[in-house]
Every structure is written in C-alpha cells, then in structure tokens.
C-alpha cells in the first residue's frame, strides 16, 4: 500500500460509515482563513459532515444557504448555461471580446458515461493541453486538483473559458444581484476568495503540463443577475490579493499524514456514542471569525469559553498576549500578579498599562 493509499484508508476509518463530503472552493477558502486549526483540517480531509456532527454535539450551525437560495442559484446557472452556454458566449463577446465564431464547447461532467473524479481530471488535463494551441474553448464542469495539507482534493469550477486576452479565465456564476453596477461587497469578496482557489488549482495544472502559470488570468469573470432580474451580466474581478493569501496559507498548513500520525487509533468521527470525546481530543483554534464559515464554530466557541481560552477574543488579541492562554490569567496579570515567566514581562507591562487606562476612564 502506498503512502497516499494509507492516508486515504485512515481517513475512511476516521469518518466511519458516513459517505464522504467533498472539498469545494468555499471550504478551502474557509480553511485557509484559519490554517492552524487541526480539528477542521482533519474533519475536512476525512470528508466528515461537520454540520451533522455539530448538531449531534448540541451546537447546530446558525448559517448556511436556504433551500430557496440553492434552488434560485441552480435555476440561474441553468439559464446562463442554456443551449451549450449560448447566453454566456454573448456575455463574453460583449464584455470581453471573445471571438464567438471560433469558440468550441466541451462538457466534462462525465467522460463517456464515467463520472469518476480521476477520469474527469485526466480528461480535463488532456483537453486543456490541446486547447493551449487553439482559441476560444469553453469547458463546462471541468475538474481540477489541489493539494491541501499534502492531501489531494478535487474541485469543480463553474466554467473555464479559453483563451481571450491571451489567457484562460475562471468564470464564476453567482445568484446574488448586481444592481446599478454594484453588488454586496461581502458577497463579492466571498466569490473572489472562492475563485482564487480555482485560479490557483488551474495554475498548478498548467505548471504540471509544462506551461507557464501566467496562462491563467488573475482576473475572473463574475456572472450575476442584473437588477433583480434573471438576466445575466458579467464583470471582471481582480483576485491577486486573495490568490496570494490562499497560496501562503496552504503552504502553512500541516500535512494531513503528520496530523494523522499524532492521532490515537480510537479517535473517530463516526456518528455514534463517544463522538464528543473524540472531537475534544483534536486541538482546535477557535476565533470569532470562525462563526461566518465553519459549521463547528458554535461548538468550538462553547469549548473555548468553558476553558477560558484567549482564543475566544480573536487571533490578534491572542497573538498580542503571547504565551498567556487563559483569560483569567491575563486579567490577574493586568491587576498586578507576577506572570512567573520573564519572557512574559513585556506583555505583562502592556496589560497593566491598559488596565490602568481603563480604570481612569471608569473613574
């Protein structure tokens, strides 16, 4: 058995009988916002259902897309991709100057009836290699691959468009509206983070094929409904900043095989008795931002509060406190207690000064 097969087998045992949930760009973008969290890294690598685990542990997630939003999103995507992506061709021609008569369309959702990820990925590579010498090809349901913590995961962007302005472009289809040329900044930022994951995966595929990564544009095409109608419009979004952050954060993540080596064999994410004890044996790094993107966030927040961890105050404050890991200890030191460690003396002085200023304000 190869090292990769051994890791896959261990992750299967860790997950139990539940079917695996695949990574997507949203989960990778969320994972890279907190690369130090071993708990999430292992849950995602195993394909565990974090929302179901959180519910069983008494802390169900408070966010997620409604069924109505999912249905609306699917309907809009179907509209954009109707008739072999004809509406999308029109957008690309009008907004980006793609020469429609020279364009071709390839749907990679299956390959000769085979839907396996390995076969679809191999076919995507084959067609992309062929397209490097051509122009204007659209790939629907392509499959890309990215290494997360040393563990390969497959990703499926909405569409890759080749080749206008000299490069491949990721096309991301979203159902939130663009009204009078503007969209919700938070939704655009989330779409940019997810698109940057696809850009990185496609650049790595190009490098694997022996081509320069610059063949993949660092601007993505965002397609959304216009003015609350079902009529699509397109705009270019620069994802260079998000791309740099995701690349750095992925490099910082510990390898999954190393995390598994530290894990006792009896730890399991199976939905059965003992689940809570298993989850608690894996270190988490909770921070308030987790509540916007992780199904386990409310459970981890309750855990951080129960043990008085400074993690509940946020990463910035936690980093400033250095080696002080409990809120009660930070408060006692601020009130004048000796930290008992010379390396913490500078932090202690800052805490005392902050406490003195707060006391003056209170008076």
Legacy VTK file of the C-alpha trace (Angstrom):
# vtk DataFile Version 3.0
C-alpha trace
ASCII
DATASET POLYDATA
POINTS 363 float
0.000 0.000 0.000
1.380 3.423 -0.985
1.655 6.295 1.487
-1.290 8.057 -0.171
-3.436 4.914 -0.026
-2.556 4.510 3.670
-3.667 8.083 4.381
-6.914 7.551 2.444
-7.616 4.330 4.361
-7.022 6.052 7.720
-9.299 8.936 6.747
-12.014 6.450 5.731
-11.775 4.772 9.141
-11.822 8.143 10.847
-15.030 9.133 9.034
-16.831 5.865 9.767
-19.760 4.638 7.691
-20.936 8.084 6.576
-20.405 8.944 2.897
-17.584 11.454 2.311
-18.322 15.107 1.662
-16.010 16.557 -0.950
-13.984 19.727 -0.585
-15.063 22.692 -2.640
-13.629 26.153 -3.163
-15.777 27.552 -0.336
-14.455 25.032 2.191
-10.824 25.535 1.110
-11.155 29.323 1.248
-12.610 28.983 4.755
-9.919 26.506 5.783
-7.147 28.865 4.731
-8.535 31.648 6.929
-7.574 29.551 9.961
-4.782 27.170 8.874
-3.734 26.456 12.471
-6.951 24.582 13.304
-6.096 20.872 13.311
-9.697 19.901 14.065
-11.107 21.450 10.909
-8.190 20.212 8.796
-8.869 16.599 9.800
-12.670 16.908 9.582
-12.435 18.257 6.042
-9.729 15.827 4.942
-11.870 12.911 6.139
-14.935 14.328 4.377
-16.852 14.372 7.664
-20.239 16.118 7.840
-19.364 18.991 10.192
-22.932 20.314 10.325
-24.326 16.928 11.386
-21.553 16.450 13.957
-22.258 19.909 15.405
-25.962 19.096 15.661
-25.278 15.819 17.458
-22.985 17.662 19.879
-25.738 20.160 20.715
-24.397 23.181 18.812
-26.058 23.230 15.367
-24.674 25.772 12.876
-26.618 29.018 12.589
-25.776 29.790 8.972
-25.990 28.179 5.567
-27.821 28.618 2.298
-31.576 28.164 2.368
-33.235 25.692 0.034
-34.813 28.657 -1.736
-31.384 30.235 -2.351
-29.998 26.917 -3.620
-32.944 26.467 -5.993
-32.629 30.053 -7.240
-28.875 29.625 -7.769
-29.347 26.383 -9.722
-32.023 27.992 -11.892
-29.819 30.995 -12.679
-26.837 28.789 -13.544
-29.061 26.730 -15.852
-30.160 29.952 -17.572
-26.561 31.070 -18.125
-25.524 27.645 -19.460
-28.612 27.021 -21.626
-28.124 25.816 -25.207
-24.461 24.951 -24.773
-23.673 28.156 -22.849
-25.096 30.394 -25.592
-26.053 33.211 -23.137
-22.570 33.017 -21.652
-20.999 33.330 -25.103
-22.977 36.523 -25.595
-21.706 37.963 -22.323
-18.106 37.046 -23.116
-18.387 38.562 -26.578
-19.959 41.805 -25.362
-17.900 42.284 -22.192
-14.567 40.670 -23.060
-14.322 40.490 -26.821
-14.258 36.684 -27.130
-14.476 35.683 -30.852
-17.647 33.580 -30.675
-17.404 32.009 -34.174
-14.068 30.417 -33.229
-15.274 29.064 -29.912
-15.978 25.455 -29.005
-17.850 23.973 -26.048
-16.919 20.873 -24.027
-18.967 19.469 -21.104
-16.793 17.470 -18.706
-19.454 16.446 -16.175
-18.845 12.901 -17.374
-16.476 11.173 -19.779
-18.171 8.558 -21.897
-20.631 7.880 -19.077
-17.836 7.658 -16.489
-18.217 10.189 -13.642
-15.184 9.207 -11.560
-13.056 12.141 -10.423
-9.804 10.615 -11.678
-11.177 10.068 -15.204
-12.727 13.555 -15.388
-9.497 15.149 -14.130
-7.434 13.253 -16.709
-9.821 14.340 -19.486
-9.684 17.967 -18.277
-5.878 17.879 -18.473
-5.998 16.331 -21.939
-8.385 18.937 -23.343
-6.576 21.854 -21.712
-3.293 20.689 -23.206
-4.946 20.514 -26.620
-6.555 23.938 -26.141
-3.247 25.682 -25.430
-2.658 25.752 -29.200
-6.249 26.780 -30.010
-8.583 29.623 -29.122
-11.927 30.314 -27.523
-12.797 26.952 -25.963
-15.299 26.823 -23.082
-15.060 23.979 -20.572
-18.201 23.223 -18.552
-17.844 21.180 -15.318
-14.046 20.803 -15.589
-12.308 19.072 -12.708
-9.176 20.486 -11.102
-6.989 19.227 -8.276
-5.294 20.986 -5.378
-3.132 19.699 -2.546
-4.438 20.635 0.897
-2.178 19.636 3.754
-0.406 17.141 1.499
-3.752 15.534 0.616
-5.114 15.906 -2.949
-8.670 17.232 -3.297
-10.740 17.723 -6.444
-12.507 20.968 -7.340
-15.152 21.808 -9.938
-15.358 25.460 -11.042
-18.444 26.607 -12.916
-16.658 27.221 -16.230
-13.154 27.792 -17.585
-13.034 29.993 -20.683
-10.063 29.800 -23.011
-8.434 31.939 -24.483
-9.061 35.586 -24.748
-6.621 38.332 -23.952
-4.002 35.587 -24.098
-5.115 33.581 -21.052
-7.567 31.141 -19.529
-10.191 32.797 -17.335
-12.154 31.254 -14.499
-15.868 32.058 -14.784
-17.815 32.073 -11.516
-21.630 32.095 -11.668
-23.381 33.532 -8.595
-27.066 34.253 -7.918
-26.646 37.470 -5.895
-27.663 40.553 -7.918
-25.607 43.366 -9.399
-27.788 46.459 -9.032
-26.852 49.593 -10.981
-23.368 48.175 -11.478
-22.805 47.354 -7.795
-23.115 44.212 -5.686
-22.936 43.401 -1.981
-19.225 43.823 -1.068
-19.198 40.842 1.295
-20.697 38.551 -1.341
-18.239 39.775 -3.956
-15.336 39.234 -1.528
-16.503 35.672 -0.807
-16.831 34.973 -4.542
-13.330 36.371 -5.094
-11.846 34.074 -2.420
-13.531 31.021 -3.918
-12.496 31.978 -7.448
-8.897 32.459 -6.297
-8.868 28.812 -5.179
-9.838 27.771 -8.721
-7.229 30.096 -10.250
-4.529 28.547 -8.065
-5.627 24.996 -8.957
-5.669 25.799 -12.674
-2.238 27.448 -12.499
-0.817 24.376 -10.805
-2.343 22.180 -13.517
-0.697 24.352 -16.191
2.648 24.002 -14.428
2.109 20.228 -14.288
1.556 20.245 -18.058
4.801 22.160 -18.531
3.302 25.568 -19.287
3.755 28.926 -17.601
1.266 29.772 -14.840
0.684 33.156 -16.495
-1.547 31.330 -18.994
-4.204 31.616 -16.248
-5.501 35.136 -15.692
-5.560 36.662 -12.214
-8.873 38.302 -13.085
-12.018 36.170 -13.030
-15.328 36.667 -14.794
-18.148 37.064 -12.265
-21.595 36.390 -13.754
-24.620 37.536 -11.717
-28.267 38.540 -12.258
-28.715 42.160 -13.280
-31.033 44.410 -11.254
-33.017 41.578 -9.580
-33.973 40.047 -12.933
-32.881 36.664 -14.242
-30.906 38.402 -16.997
-27.165 37.747 -16.501
-24.437 40.352 -16.573
-20.679 39.901 -16.294
-17.827 41.813 -14.713
-14.107 41.208 -14.205
-12.836 40.819 -10.636
-9.151 41.049 -9.699
-8.214 38.202 -7.305
-4.458 38.769 -6.993
-4.651 39.625 -3.301
-6.840 36.622 -2.454
-4.627 34.362 -4.566
-1.513 35.354 -2.623
-3.222 34.834 0.740
-4.567 31.386 -0.162
-1.243 30.227 -1.562
0.594 31.305 1.620
-1.985 29.799 3.945
-1.986 26.456 2.149
1.787 26.338 2.477
1.452 26.965 6.228
-0.936 24.074 6.802
0.448 20.976 8.431
0.459 17.823 6.353
-2.523 15.562 6.899
-0.305 12.477 7.281
1.575 14.213 10.124
-1.691 15.114 11.863
-2.929 11.538 11.493
0.322 10.196 12.958
-0.387 12.153 16.171
-3.961 10.867 16.370
-4.846 7.869 18.597
-6.357 4.984 16.622
-9.595 5.035 18.626
-10.480 8.609 17.619
-13.432 8.594 15.225
-15.861 10.994 13.578
-18.473 8.243 13.266
-21.925 9.473 14.307
-22.174 7.372 17.446
-21.524 7.386 21.187
-18.135 8.816 22.046
-18.198 11.360 19.222
-17.827 14.318 21.600
-14.844 12.763 23.353
-13.133 12.076 20.016
-13.679 15.628 18.784
-12.289 17.087 22.022
-9.068 15.109 21.599
-8.199 17.084 18.451
-6.850 20.579 19.008
-8.958 23.411 17.656
-8.044 27.043 17.180
-11.288 28.911 17.635
-11.566 32.591 16.777
-14.670 34.777 16.361
-14.303 34.784 12.562
-15.000 31.035 12.530
-18.700 31.794 13.059
-19.028 33.030 9.475
-17.661 29.963 7.705
-17.365 26.848 9.893
-20.222 24.553 10.912
-18.344 23.603 14.097
-17.859 27.202 15.256
-20.554 27.319 17.951
-19.304 24.074 19.479
-15.703 25.304 19.480
-16.773 28.671 20.911
-18.544 26.963 23.818
-15.439 24.829 24.365
-13.166 27.922 24.359
-15.454 29.698 26.822
-15.639 26.699 29.126
-11.857 26.523 29.457
-11.381 30.301 29.482
-9.178 30.295 26.384
-7.962 33.619 24.957
-8.847 32.217 21.512
-12.397 33.474 22.040
-11.058 37.046 21.937
-9.679 36.719 18.403
-6.352 35.904 16.818
-4.993 39.476 17.008
-5.502 39.730 20.765
-4.312 36.157 21.283
-1.086 36.923 19.421
-0.545 40.080 21.481
-0.924 38.093 24.698
1.928 35.809 23.666
2.174 32.767 25.935
-0.834 33.717 28.090
-3.508 31.214 27.118
-6.294 31.865 29.659
-8.439 34.974 30.023
-8.377 34.738 33.845
-4.553 34.712 33.847
-4.472 37.777 31.565
-6.836 39.646 33.913
-4.875 38.673 37.034
-1.594 39.823 35.434
-3.253 43.085 34.391
-4.244 43.641 38.024
-0.620 43.210 39.120
0.073 39.494 39.515
3.596 38.339 38.617
3.373 36.362 35.321
6.010 33.934 36.647
7.878 33.956 33.338
10.440 36.579 32.356
9.526 36.203 28.673
6.019 37.476 29.517
7.170 40.575 31.378
6.770 42.901 28.370
3.246 41.621 27.761
2.514 41.999 31.484
3.586 45.665 31.416
1.294 46.341 28.456
-1.621 44.650 30.244
-1.051 46.662 33.406
-0.903 49.911 31.444
-4.121 49.037 29.604
-5.800 48.148 32.907
-4.643 51.461 34.434
-6.053 53.446 31.498
-9.353 51.582 31.690
-9.568 52.277 35.415
-9.045 56.002 34.758
-11.795 56.003 32.154
-14.111 54.185 34.567
-13.482 56.818 37.272
LINES 1 364
363 0 1 2 3 4 5 6 7 8 9 10 11 12 13 14 15 16 17 18 19 20 21 22 23 24 25 26 27 28 29 30 31 32 33 34 35 36 37 38 39 40 41 42 43 44 45 46 47 48 49 50 51 52 53 54 55 56 57 58 59 60 61 62 63 64 65 66 67 68 69 70 71 72 73 74 75 76 77 78 79 80 81 82 83 84 85 86 87 88 89 90 91 92 93 94 95 96 97 98 99 100 101 102 103 104 105 106 107 108 109 110 111 112 113 114 115 116 117 118 119 120 121 122 123 124 125 126 127 128 129 130 131 132 133 134 135 136 137 138 139 140 141 142 143 144 145 146 147 148 149 150 151 152 153 154 155 156 157 158 159 160 161 162 163 164 165 166 167 168 169 170 171 172 173 174 175 176 177 178 179 180 181 182 183 184 185 186 187 188 189 190 191 192 193 194 195 196 197 198 199 200 201 202 203 204 205 206 207 208 209 210 211 212 213 214 215 216 217 218 219 220 221 222 223 224 225 226 227 228 229 230 231 232 233 234 235 236 237 238 239 240 241 242 243 244 245 246 247 248 249 250 251 252 253 254 255 256 257 258 259 260 261 262 263 264 265 266 267 268 269 270 271 272 273 274 275 276 277 278 279 280 281 282 283 284 285 286 287 288 289 290 291 292 293 294 295 296 297 298 299 300 301 302 303 304 305 306 307 308 309 310 311 312 313 314 315 316 317 318 319 320 321 322 323 324 325 326 327 328 329 330 331 332 333 334 335 336 337 338 339 340 341 342 343 344 345 346 347 348 349 350 351 352 353 354 355 356 357 358 359 360 361 362
